[in-house]
Amino acid sequence: MAIACASLVGFAGLIVAPVSAATQKSTKVCKSANGIRVKDAGICKGLAFYTGRTITYVNIGSIGGPFDDLAIAMQPYLEQYLGATVNIASYPTGNTIPGQDYLAHALPDGLTVGLLNPLNDVSDILTSTPGINFNPGRLAYLVSAGVAGSPLVTPVGSGYTSFGQLISASTAGKLKMLTQTTGTTNTILRTWMGVMGIRPTWISGYNKLADEVTGLLRGDGPIADIDLSFSCGMLQAGKVIALATNVVPPVNTNCRKYLAVVPTFKQLEKTYPPTTKKLKTEWNTLNSLLAVTGNPTVTQTSVAGYKVNTLRAAMKWAYTQPAFKTTMLGFGQNPTYGNPVQSKQNYLTALRLGKSVICYVQETC
C-alpha cells in the first residue's frame, strides 16, 4: 500500500494525480522539419507521415496565372515545414475543370492538394453548364488566400480614361467589353455590370485569360477585367490604364499604386447607390461572390483527419512568414490568411446567393 501511495506523492510532498494516457497523447511535443515546436499529437503523427514523402500540388489553371502563382508561393514552405518534396502539376486547359477533377478524385492519401475555382464552379452549377464532376462543398478545406485585385483596364489611347465614360458609352449603346467564355472573372464582371445597369456588347469566346489579354492588346475591344497577375506588367509598361477595380490590394502589392486611384466596388456602390430592394440584394450578392475569389486550397474529403490538420498547420505557418508574403505581393496576390472553415462557408454562401444574379451571366435579366 505504501508503494501505491508513493506514486501519488511529488518531490515536495504534494499529491500529484497520475497522468492519463489520453492526456499524454494530447500533450505530445514534437518539431516540424524546420524546427517549429508542435504540441498536438495528431499533427506530430502527420509530421512523421509526411517526412520524406512527395506531395503533388495541382495548378488548375494557366502556367504563370493566379493559381500557379499561389502554388509556387506555397511550395517551398510546405517542403520546409513537412520535410516533404512538393511538385507542381499543371492542368492549363479546360477552364480549370480537368485540374479540379483530377484533384478531387486523386487517391485520398493526403499527398495531393490544390486550389479550387469556386466562383467558376458556382456559375456552372447555377447555369447547368457541364463542369466539375464532384461536390466542392464536401472537400477538406485547408486555407484560402485573400481577395486579389482584378482591375477593369483599357489600352492607352482607347478613348476611355474614367469609369464615368464607360457609363456614358453604355447609355449611348456604344460600349464593348471583352470577357472569357466562362470563369470567375466572367461571372464577376457580368454581375458587376448587371447590378449597375451597364449593358455592353460582349466580345466573348476566349478560353483562358491569356487569350483575352491578347485580344485586348490587338484591339478586339476596348475594355476587359484582367487579374492583376496578368495586368500588372501591362500597367507598368504603360500599355493600359485602370478604370476601376474590385478591391485595392494590400500595401506593398506589386502594382497597387495603379489600383489605389480608381474606384472600387464599395466606392461605386456609394457613388451609384442602389435605388430598390432588389438592387440592394444584388449588390450584397456581388460582394458575397467577390469573397469567393480568394481561392481555397483543398484536399480530398476522405483524407485522414490528422493529415488534414497537419497540412492546415503547415499552410497557416506559411502565411505568417514575411518572405511568403513578399512573394505573394510580388505576384499581385493577397497574402491574407483565410481559415478553412470560413473558406468553405464562403463557397456555400456564394452558391446560395448566386441564384439571384446568375441571370446576368446568362444574359437573361
N, C-alpha and C positions, 0 to 999 in steps of 0.2 A: 504493500500500500504506500509505503514511503517513497518507493521509486516512482509510482504513478503520480504522486503529488509533486514530486520534484520536477516533473516535466512541465508543470504549470507555473513554476516559480522563476522569475527572471533574476539576473545577477544582482539587482538592487533589492531583491526581496519582494518585488511587485508580482502580482498574479498576471500572467500572460496567457491569453486564450490561444489554443493551438490554431495554426493557420490551415484552413480547409483547402482541399485540392482545387476547388473552384476559384478561391481567392488567389492561390498560387498561379493558376492559369491566367487569370485576368491581369495580374501584375507582372507578367514575364517581361523582362527587358532584353532588347537586342539592339543591333545597329543596322542601318541600311548600308548598302555597299559603299557609300561615300561618308560613312561615319555618323549619320544622324541618329540620335538616340530615340528608340521607339519603345513605348510602354503599352503594347497591345499584342496579346497572344496570337490573334488571328493574322495581324499584319506581319508579325515575326514569322509565322508559318508561311505566309505569302512570300516574304523576302527569301526564305530558304528555297522555295519553289522556283522563283524567277532567276536566281543566281546562275549564270552560265547559259540561260535559255535564249532563244531567238524569238522576238516579237515582230509581227507584221503590222505596220501602221498603214492603213488603207487611205490613200489620197483619192477621193471620189471624183475629183474634177481635173481641170487642165493643169499641166505642169507649169509652175510659175504663177498659178492662180491663188485665190484666197485659201482654198482647202489645202493646197500644197504648202503654202506659207505656214499655216498652223502646224502641219506635220513636221516641217523642217525645224521650226522653232522648238517644238516639244521633244524631238528625237534625242538630243544629247542628254537632256535632263532625266528622261526615263532610264537611259543607259547608266547614268551616274547613280541614281537612287536605287535601281533594281539590280545592278550588276549584270544586266542583260544586253544583248545586241538587238538593236531596233532597225529594221529595214523598212523603207517606204515603198509601197507598191501602188502604182498609179493606174487609174481607170479613167482616162480623159475623154471617153466618148459616151454618147447616150444620155447627156444631160444629168449626170451623176447617178442614174438608175443602176447601171451594171455594177458600179463600185459599192453602192449601198446594199444591193442584193448579195454580192459576194461577202460583204462584212456581216450581214445579218445571218447568213446561212453557213458561216465558217464553223469549223469544229469548235464547240464551246469549251475550250481548254484554257481560256484566259490568255492566249497568245496572239489573238487578232483583235486589234482595236482600230477605230477610225471615226471620222466625222459623219454626221448626218446632214442632210439638206432639208430640214423640216418644213420650211415655208413652201418650197417647191413641192414637197410631198403633200402638204395640206391642199395646195391648189389642185394637184392631180386627183386627190381623193374627192374633193368637193365638186370637181367638174367631170367626174367619172372618166378621167383620162387614163389610159393604160400607163401604169408606172411601176412602183415598187411592189414586190411580192412578199411583204411582211408587214407586221403592225409595229410602227416605231414606238408606240406607247408601251410596248412590252419589253423593250430592250433595257439593258442595265446602263444607266447614265453615269458618266464618270466626272465630267466637268464641262463647262461651256465658257467660251470667250465672251467678252463684252461686245456690244453692237459696234461694228466698224463703219467708218464713213463711206458714203456712196453718193458722190455729187452728181447733179444734173449739169452736164458740160456741153459746150458748143465750140466749134472751131473758131479761132480768131479770124475776124473778117466775115462771119456769117450774117452779121447784121443784128444779132442779139447781144445785148450787154447787161440785161437785167431780167428778173423774173416777171416784172410788170409787162415787159414787151411780149413775153410768152403768152400772158393772159390776153393781151390785145390781139395777138395773132390768132388765138383760138376764137375769140369773139367774131373776128372777121372771116373765120373759116379757112385760114391760111396756114395753120400750124401743122408741122410734120415732126414726128418723133420716131427714132429707131428703137426697137426692142427685140429681145430674143423670142423664139417660138414659145418657150415655157421658162420656168425657172424662178428663183427667188426675186431677182431684180425686176423681172417682168411683172410678177404679182404685185410687188410693192409699187412700182411705177404706175401701172394701170389703176390700182386702187387710189393712189395719191392723186392722180389727175382726176379720177372719177369723183371723189368726195369734194374736190374743189370746183367741179363743174367744167373742167377743161376737157375739150373734146378734140384731140389731134387726129390727123390721119396717120395711122400706124404703119410704119415700114418694118415688117417683121420677117421671120423666116431664118434668122441667124440661129445656128445650132449651139453656139457657145460664145462666151463673152469676147474671146479674141477675134472672132469673126465680126462681131458687132463693132468693135474698135476699128477694125479695118474698113468696115462700111462707113463709119463716121468720118474717118480721115480721107476717104476717097470721094466723099460728097454725096453718099446715098441719101442723106438727110441732115438737118442742121443741129439736132439735139438728141442726146442719149444720156441715160443714167448708167454711169460706169464706176464700178467698185474702185476704191482708192488704190488698191494694189495694182490696178491697170492704169488708172487715170493720173496717178502721181507723176509718172515720168513725162506724160504729155503736158501737164500743168507746169512742170519745171522747165520744159523745153519751149514753153510759150506757144504750143500748138493749139491749146484750148484754154477757155476760161470757165470758171464755175458760175452757175446762175443760182443754185440752191443746193441744199444737202439734207440728208435725213437727220444727221447729228453732226455736231462739231466734235471731232475725236479728241482724246486726252492730250494734255500738254506733252510736247516732245514727239508726238506722232509726226512721221515724215509727211510733209505737205500740208500739215494742219493749217498753216497760215492762209492758204487759199480758201479753206472752208470756213475760217473764222469770220470772214467778212461778208458772207452771203446768208440769206435766211434759211432757217431750219424748219422742220415740220412744226414744232411748237410755235415758232415765231409766225409762220404763215397762218396757223390756226387763229392766232390773235389778230393778225392783220386782216384776214378774211374770215371773220367768225361765222361758225355755222348758225343758220337762222331758224332751223327746225329741229325738232326732237330726233327725227330720222338722221339728219346730218350730224348731230352731236354724237349719236350712237356710232355712226360710220367713222367719225374721227377717232373715237375711243378704240374702235376695232383696228383702224390703221396703226395706231400706236401699239396695240397688242401684237399685231403682226410684226411690227418693227422689232419688238423684243425677241422674237424667234430667230432673227437674223444673226444673233450671237450663237453661231452653230455649236452644237454639243458634240462631245466625243463619247462614244459608247462602246460596249462590248456585248456579247450575246446574252440573252435572257437567262440561260441555264448555267452560266459560269458560276463556279463555287463562290459563295459569299466572301470567303477570306481572300480570294484572288481579286475580286471586285474592289474590296476595301483597300487592298494593297495598291492597286492601280490608282484609285482615288487619292490615296495618301501621296503617291509619287507625283501626280499631276498637281495636287494642291501645293506641294512643296515647290514645284517648278514655278508656279505663279508668284511665289514670294521672292524669286531670285532676280536681282537687278539686271543681270545680263540677259535673262529671258525676256524681261520687259523691254529692254533696249532692242532686242532682235524683233520682237513683235511690233514695236513702234516704227522700226525701220521698214517693215513690210506694210505699214499703214494699217496694222491690225490693233485692236483694242485689248490690252493685256489685263483687263479687269476680270478677276476670278468670279465664275458663276458656279454656285454649288449644284450638285447633281439633282437634288430634289426640285429646286426651282427651275432647272433646265427642263425637266420632264413636265412640270406644271405649265411652263410657257408653251410647250408644244400642244398640250391638251387644251389650253385656253384658246390658242390660235385656231385649232380645229373646231372648237365650239362656236367661236365668234365669227369665223371666216365666212359662214353661210350668208351673213348679212351684206357682204361686199363682193362676193365671188362673181356677181353678175358683171362687175366692171372688167374682170379678167376675160369673161366670155363675151363681152361687148353686147350684153342683152339688157342693160339698165336703161 
